[in-house]
């Protein structure tokens, strides 16, 4: 059994290694809330790394994602430890999977007990949804397909955060706007990475969509994200949401100008402005 302090140190280390967007806002959260959001992010990132892995075959990905979801589901229903089951599942992939995935049981243990089931519920739904999309070979044909895909990989992050805000201090936010918050960030990621995705024969643009339509999709969902944060009064929660949202807006502006990303100076300025502006 690892000590709580050891888990906290490890969680923040792995978080810093895996997320440029969320490390800063999570680090700035109030104690207890920080642990809940860090744990939740790492759980979802753990399964996301399975979905994204280039050296694991599609059938294996689907099986892994469904098996992980079943193990987490069993923890909710029976309270059974998950360490051994996950270790056995991941053993054949020790050399392939990153630390954030191999240590999924640690991130679950790190989560505050009274919110763990909610975090696991969203992670399970995400895992099963990712498995479904792996089986479909990530073929997006319509706007409905894109909405479905972005719901599973990002909209559920918004749903999970909404559950955490309610748990922390009773903050109520709109679930549909929360999904838009996640979708908005994800659609900017799609735009930022679409050239790299094309090199590995992956295309998240619906058929006949060009850049303009995907830009409009991102703007539409970022507008929902802007509306989402208007309901939030708790400063620590508001700052958390405003930082990635401001970075998404800034990145989208840069992409529209033909740049691949924001400069480091722009990133620092955006983060500082997001924290200052209440």
C-alpha positions as CSV (number, residue, x, y, z in Angstrom):
1,X,0.0,0.0,0.0
2,X,1.5,3.3,-1.1
3,X,1.3,6.3,1.2
4,X,-1.1,9.1,0.3
5,X,1.8,11.6,0.0
6,X,3.7,9.2,-2.3
7,X,0.7,8.8,-4.5
8,X,0.1,12.5,-4.6
9,X,3.7,13.2,-5.7
10,X,3.6,10.4,-8.3
11,X,0.2,11.6,-9.6
12,X,1.4,15.2,-10.1
13,X,4.6,13.9,-11.8
14,X,2.8,11.8,-14.3
15,X,0.2,14.5,-14.8
16,X,3.0,17.0,-15.7
17,X,4.4,14.4,-18.2
18,X,1.1,13.7,-19.9
19,X,-0.8,17.0,-20.1
20,X,0.4,20.4,-21.0
21,X,-3.2,21.7,-21.0
22,X,-4.4,20.5,-17.6
23,X,-1.3,20.3,-15.4
24,X,-1.4,24.0,-14.5
25,X,-5.1,24.3,-13.8
26,X,-5.2,21.1,-11.7
27,X,-2.1,22.2,-9.7
28,X,-4.0,25.5,-8.9
29,X,-7.1,23.7,-7.5
30,X,-7.9,23.7,-3.8
31,X,-6.8,20.7,-1.8
32,X,-9.1,17.6,-2.0
33,X,-10.6,19.1,-5.2
34,X,-7.2,18.9,-6.7
35,X,-6.9,15.2,-5.8
36,X,-10.3,14.4,-7.2
37,X,-9.7,16.1,-10.6
38,X,-6.1,14.8,-10.9
39,X,-7.2,11.3,-10.2
40,X,-10.1,11.6,-12.7
41,X,-7.9,13.0,-15.4
42,X,-5.3,10.3,-15.0
43,X,-7.9,7.5,-15.0
44,X,-9.3,8.9,-18.3
45,X,-5.8,9.5,-19.7
46,X,-4.9,5.9,-18.8
47,X,-7.5,4.5,-21.1
48,X,-7.0,7.2,-23.8
49,X,-3.4,6.0,-24.1
50,X,-4.7,2.5,-25.0
51,X,-7.1,3.9,-27.6
52,X,-4.3,6.0,-29.2
53,X,-1.6,3.4,-29.2
54,X,-0.1,2.8,-32.6
55,X,1.4,-0.6,-31.9
56,X,-1.7,-2.4,-30.4
57,X,-4.0,-4.0,-32.9
58,X,-7.6,-2.8,-33.1
59,X,-9.1,-6.0,-31.8
60,X,-6.7,-6.0,-28.8
61,X,-7.5,-2.4,-28.1
62,X,-11.2,-3.1,-28.0
63,X,-10.7,-6.1,-25.7
64,X,-8.4,-4.1,-23.4
65,X,-10.8,-1.2,-23.1
66,X,-13.8,-3.4,-22.5
67,X,-11.8,-5.5,-19.9
68,X,-10.6,-2.4,-18.1
69,X,-14.2,-1.1,-18.0
70,X,-15.4,-4.4,-16.6
71,X,-12.8,-4.4,-13.9
72,X,-13.7,-0.9,-12.8
73,X,-17.4,-1.8,-12.9
74,X,-16.7,-4.7,-10.6
75,X,-15.0,-2.4,-8.2
76,X,-18.2,-0.2,-8.0
77,X,-20.5,-3.1,-7.5
78,X,-18.4,-5.3,-5.2
79,X,-15.7,-2.9,-3.8
80,X,-13.1,-5.5,-4.8
81,X,-9.5,-4.4,-5.2
82,X,-8.5,-3.9,-8.8
83,X,-4.6,-4.0,-8.5
84,X,-4.2,-7.7,-9.3
85,X,-6.8,-7.8,-12.1
86,X,-5.3,-4.8,-13.9
87,X,-1.8,-6.1,-13.4
88,X,-2.7,-9.4,-15.1
89,X,-4.5,-7.6,-17.9
90,X,-1.6,-5.3,-18.6
91,X,1.2,-7.8,-18.2
92,X,1.4,-8.7,-21.9
93,X,1.6,-5.0,-22.7
94,X,4.2,-3.9,-20.1
95,X,6.7,-2.8,-22.7
96,X,4.1,-1.0,-24.8
97,X,1.8,0.9,-22.3
98,X,3.0,4.1,-20.6
99,X,3.2,4.6,-16.8
100,X,-0.1,6.5,-16.7
101,X,-1.9,3.4,-18.0
102,X,0.0,0.7,-16.1
103,X,-0.7,2.6,-12.8
104,X,-4.4,3.0,-13.3
105,X,-5.1,1.2,-10.0
106,X,-2.9,3.8,-8.2
107,X,-5.0,6.7,-9.6
108,X,-8.2,5.1,-8.5
109,X,-6.7,4.6,-5.0
110,X,-5.6,8.3,-5.0
111,X,-9.1,9.5,-5.6
112,X,-11.1,10.7,-2.6
113,X,-13.4,7.8,-1.5
114,X,-16.7,9.8,-1.7
115,X,-16.3,10.7,-5.4
116,X,-14.5,7.6,-6.6
117,X,-17.6,5.8,-8.0
118,X,-18.6,8.9,-10.1
119,X,-15.1,9.1,-11.6
120,X,-15.2,5.4,-12.4
121,X,-18.7,5.6,-13.9
122,X,-17.6,8.2,-16.5
123,X,-14.3,6.3,-17.1
124,X,-16.2,3.1,-17.7
125,X,-18.6,4.7,-20.2
126,X,-15.6,6.3,-22.0
127,X,-13.7,3.0,-22.1
128,X,-16.7,1.2,-23.7
129,X,-17.3,4.1,-26.1
130,X,-13.6,4.1,-27.2
131,X,-13.8,0.3,-27.7
132,X,-16.8,0.8,-30.0
133,X,-14.9,3.4,-32.0
134,X,-11.8,1.2,-32.2
135,X,-14.0,-1.5,-33.7
136,X,-15.4,1.1,-36.2
137,X,-11.8,1.9,-37.0
138,X,-12.5,5.6,-36.1
139,X,-14.4,6.1,-39.4
140,X,-16.3,9.4,-39.0
141,X,-18.8,9.9,-41.8
142,X,-21.4,12.3,-40.5
143,X,-21.8,15.2,-38.0
144,X,-23.7,12.7,-35.8
145,X,-20.6,10.4,-35.9
146,X,-18.4,13.3,-34.9
147,X,-20.7,14.2,-32.0
148,X,-20.7,10.6,-30.8
149,X,-17.0,10.2,-31.0
150,X,-16.3,13.5,-29.3
151,X,-18.8,12.7,-26.6
152,X,-17.0,9.5,-25.6
153,X,-13.4,10.9,-25.7
154,X,-14.1,14.4,-24.3
155,X,-17.7,15.2,-23.6
156,X,-17.6,12.7,-20.7
157,X,-14.7,14.7,-19.2
158,X,-17.2,17.6,-18.9
159,X,-19.8,15.3,-17.4
160,X,-17.3,13.9,-14.9
161,X,-16.2,17.4,-13.9
162,X,-19.8,18.4,-13.4
163,X,-20.2,15.6,-10.9
164,X,-17.0,16.6,-9.1
165,X,-18.1,20.3,-8.8
166,X,-21.4,19.2,-7.3
167,X,-19.5,16.8,-4.9
168,X,-17.0,19.5,-3.8
169,X,-19.3,22.4,-2.8
170,X,-22.7,21.9,-4.4
171,X,-21.8,23.9,-7.6
172,X,-24.5,23.0,-10.2
173,X,-23.7,23.3,-13.9
174,X,-25.6,22.3,-17.0
175,X,-24.8,18.8,-18.3
176,X,-25.3,19.6,-22.0
177,X,-23.1,22.6,-21.7
178,X,-20.5,20.5,-19.9
179,X,-20.5,18.1,-22.9
180,X,-19.9,21.1,-25.1
181,X,-17.0,22.2,-22.9
182,X,-15.3,18.8,-23.5
183,X,-16.2,18.7,-27.2
184,X,-14.9,22.2,-27.7
185,X,-11.5,21.3,-26.4
186,X,-11.4,18.1,-28.4
187,X,-12.4,19.7,-31.7
188,X,-9.5,22.2,-31.3
189,X,-7.2,19.2,-30.7
190,X,-8.6,17.6,-33.9
191,X,-7.8,20.7,-35.9
192,X,-4.3,21.0,-34.3
193,X,-3.5,17.4,-35.1
194,X,-5.4,16.6,-38.4
195,X,-2.2,16.6,-40.5
196,X,-0.5,14.1,-38.2
197,X,-3.7,12.0,-38.1
198,X,-3.7,11.9,-41.9
199,X,-0.2,10.4,-41.9
200,X,-1.6,7.4,-39.9
201,X,-4.7,7.2,-42.1
202,X,-7.0,8.6,-39.4
203,X,-9.5,11.4,-40.3
204,X,-12.0,12.8,-37.8
205,X,-13.6,15.2,-40.4
206,X,-17.1,14.1,-41.5
207,X,-17.3,13.3,-45.2
208,X,-17.3,16.5,-47.4
209,X,-16.2,18.7,-44.5
210,X,-13.4,21.1,-45.1
211,X,-11.4,23.1,-42.6
212,X,-14.1,25.8,-42.5
213,X,-16.8,23.3,-41.2
214,X,-14.5,22.0,-38.5
215,X,-13.6,25.5,-37.5
216,X,-17.3,26.2,-37.2
217,X,-17.9,23.0,-35.2
218,X,-15.1,24.1,-32.8
219,X,-16.5,27.6,-32.4
220,X,-20.0,26.3,-31.8
221,X,-18.8,24.0,-29.0
222,X,-16.5,26.6,-27.5
223,X,-19.5,28.9,-27.3
224,X,-21.3,26.2,-25.2
225,X,-18.2,26.0,-23.1
226,X,-18.2,29.8,-22.5
227,X,-21.9,29.5,-21.4
228,X,-21.0,26.5,-19.2
229,X,-18.6,28.5,-17.0
230,X,-21.1,31.4,-16.5
231,X,-22.9,29.2,-13.9
232,X,-19.7,28.8,-11.8
233,X,-19.0,31.1,-8.8
234,X,-16.4,29.1,-6.9
235,X,-13.1,30.8,-7.8
236,X,-10.9,27.6,-7.7
237,X,-13.3,25.8,-10.1
238,X,-13.8,28.8,-12.4
239,X,-10.0,29.3,-12.8
240,X,-9.6,25.6,-13.6
241,X,-12.2,25.8,-16.4
242,X,-11.1,29.2,-17.8
243,X,-7.4,28.2,-18.4
244,X,-8.0,25.3,-20.8
245,X,-10.9,27.1,-22.4
246,X,-8.8,30.3,-23.0
247,X,-6.0,28.1,-24.4
248,X,-8.4,26.5,-26.8
249,X,-9.7,29.8,-28.0
250,X,-6.2,31.1,-28.4
251,X,-5.1,27.9,-30.3
252,X,-8.1,28.1,-32.6
253,X,-7.2,31.7,-33.4
254,X,-3.6,30.7,-34.2
255,X,-4.8,27.9,-36.4
256,X,-7.1,30.2,-38.3
257,X,-4.1,32.4,-38.9
258,X,-2.2,29.4,-40.4
259,X,0.0,28.9,-37.4
260,X,0.4,25.4,-35.9
261,X,0.1,26.5,-32.3
262,X,0.4,29.4,-29.9
263,X,3.8,30.7,-28.9
264,X,5.0,30.1,-25.3
265,X,4.7,33.8,-24.6
266,X,1.1,33.7,-25.8
267,X,0.4,30.7,-23.6
268,X,1.8,32.4,-20.5
269,X,-0.2,35.6,-21.2
270,X,-3.4,33.6,-21.8
271,X,-3.0,31.6,-18.5
272,X,-2.3,34.8,-16.5
273,X,-5.2,36.6,-18.0
274,X,-7.6,33.7,-17.3
275,X,-6.6,33.6,-13.7
276,X,-6.8,37.3,-13.2
277,X,-10.1,37.9,-14.8
278,X,-12.9,36.9,-12.5
